[in-house]
Amino acid sequence: MTSSVTPTRFIGCDVGKRSITVFDSQTQRSFVVANTASALRTFAKRLDACCLVICEATGGYEARLLASLVAAKVPAHRAGTLGKSDKIDAKGLSRYGAERQTRLVRWQARDESRISLQTLVLTRNDLVKSRTAFQNRLAAPQSQAARPHLKAVSAKLNAEIAKIEAKIGELERNSQPLRQALEILTGIVSIGATTASALLALMPELGTLNRRQVASLGGLAPHPNQSGEQERYRRTRGGRSAVKDALFMAALSASRYHPTLSLLYQRLIQRGKKQIVALAAVRRKLLVIANAKLRDAMAV
């Protein structure tokens, strides 16, 4: 969903825990704003609807900034991780906004149930990664000395993961919008309850995007990969890696059982595409389908 006002001023915000470095395309100058609610309210009031503010996702430290912008009715876009090796600075974010402003999804206020769901899903994901690491250590040949401790930690992680999953289930049952969205998503062949919860948590914009926007935001848009005159496999990069991870098992299932995506997968394999490339295409199609289903339901 885009604003009816065409932006003419692009504000890049490099968000940190305690402060935010801001670059203003109008003045071509940078300045620093404290990452506090009062300072950000003052900052947002100085902007108008002709501005487009761009920031990266920084583990939640951008939340106060986005809330202040929504309250002031200033258009904003929160990008996924745009650079893997070097963090894009405020000036780079401003330039990114100017170059792509017609395609960037404007940030919208989210309801409390979505925010809680995201927190629970991300915490569950972190605990599952930790559990896998400890289980791998437990399976190592020379783990005998630490085995009792590793077993104890693994058991504790299992218990906490179960508690979080129970909270996720309770939250979804008590929220009518979440229940409806989950029913729609799990109606798609190969998308189960866990994947559906992850999509709703990690991509709250789902259902408000076009197909290009959803693929880009989900980190599943193919980008050219050329070296001189040699054309290589296109690569997906940027976006939200957690969304790609959440769709992996669903894509494996869809490559076998989805009535149309299984045909797409086989067609790509027969054309000589690598399995990982074919699965990326299936993941992208699944995300596009999920977005379209939710968008159509919201339009009714």
BELFEN-V752406 format. One record per residue. N is the residue number from 0. RES is the residue in one small letter. NEAR is the number of other C-alpha atoms within 12 Angstrom. Layout:
n,res,near
N,RES,NEAR
N,RES,NEAR
//
This chain:
n,res,near
0,m,23
1,t,24
2,s,23
3,s,11
4,v,18
5,t,20
6,p,31
7,t,24
8,r,30
9,f,40
10,i,47
11,g,40
12,c,48
13,d,39
14,v,38
15,g,28
16,k,19
17,r,19
18,s,22
19,i,33
20,t,33
21,v,36
22,f,34
23,d,32
24,s,29
25,q,22
26,t,14
27,q,18
28,r,17
29,s,22
30,f,20
31,v,23
32,v,27
33,a,26
34,n,30
35,t,25
36,a,23
37,s,16
38,a,21
39,l,33
40,r,25
41,t,19
42,f,32
43,a,32
44,k,20
45,r,19
46,l,29
47,d,25
48,a,27
49,c,23
50,c,34
51,l,47
52,v,50
53,i,50
54,c,48
55,e,40
56,a,33
57,t,25
58,g,21
59,g,21
60,y,25
61,e,36
62,a,31
63,r,32
64,l,49
65,l,40
66,a,31
67,s,31
68,l,38
69,v,28
70,a,24
71,a,23
72,k,27
73,v,35
74,p,42
75,a,46
76,h,44
77,r,42
78,a,43
79,g,36
80,t,28
81,l,30
82,g,20
83,k,13
84,s,8
85,d,9
86,k,22
87,i,29
88,d,27
89,a,32
90,k,30
91,g,30
92,l,39
93,s,40
94,r,28
95,y,32
96,g,39
97,a,28
98,e,18
99,r,20
100,q,33
101,t,23
102,r,25
103,l,36
104,v,36
105,r,37
106,w,37
107,q,27
108,a,27
109,r,22
110,d,19
111,e,17
112,s,28
113,r,32
114,i,23
115,s,27
116,l,37
117,q,33
118,t,26
119,l,32
120,v,37
121,l,30
122,t,27
123,r,30
124,n,29
125,d,19
126,l,27
127,v,25
128,k,18
129,s,23
130,r,26
131,t,20
132,a,19
133,f,27
134,q,24
135,n,18
136,r,23
137,l,23
138,a,16
139,a,15
140,p,11
141,q,11
142,s,17
143,q,14
144,a,13
145,a,18
146,r,20
147,p,15
148,h,17
149,l,25
150,k,23
151,a,17
152,v,23
153,s,26
154,a,21
155,k,19
156,l,27
157,n,23
158,a,18
159,e,23
160,i,26
161,a,19
162,k,19
163,i,27
164,e,28
165,a,19
166,k,23
167,i,35
168,g,25
169,e,19
170,l,28
171,e,33
172,r,20
173,n,16
174,s,20
175,q,16
176,p,23
177,l,35
178,r,24
179,q,22
180,a,35
181,l,33
182,e,25
183,i,29
184,l,36
185,t,28
186,g,20
187,i,33
188,v,28
189,s,33
190,i,34
191,g,25
192,a,28
193,t,28
194,t,36
195,a,42
196,s,43
197,a,42
198,l,45
199,l,45
200,a,38
201,l,36
202,m,45
203,p,38
204,e,36
205,l,42
206,g,30
207,t,30
208,l,33
209,n,28
210,r,27
211,r,24
212,q,34
213,v,40
214,a,42
215,s,35
216,l,45
217,g,43
218,g,35
219,l,39
220,a,31
221,p,25
222,h,17
223,p,14
224,n,15
225,q,12
226,s,10
227,g,7
228,e,7
229,q,10
230,e,12
231,r,15
232,y,19
233,r,22
234,r,21
235,t,28
236,r,25
237,g,29
238,g,30
239,r,36
240,s,28
241,a,28
242,v,40
243,k,37
244,d,25
245,a,34
246,l,40
247,f,32
248,m,24
249,a,39
250,a,37
251,l,28
252,s,25
253,a,34
254,s,35
255,r,21
256,y,21
257,h,26
258,p,16
259,t,20
260,l,33
261,s,28
262,l,20
263,l,30
264,y,34
265,q,26
266,r,21
267,l,22
268,i,20
269,q,13
270,r,13
271,g,14
272,k,20
273,k,18
274,q,21
275,i,22
276,v,28
277,a,34
278,l,36
279,a,40
280,a,39
281,v,41
282,r,43
283,r,39
284,k,34
285,l,45
286,l,49
287,v,34
288,i,32
289,a,42
290,n,36
291,a,29
292,k,29
293,l,34
294,r,24
295,d,18
296,a,20
297,m,17
298,a,10
299,v,7
//
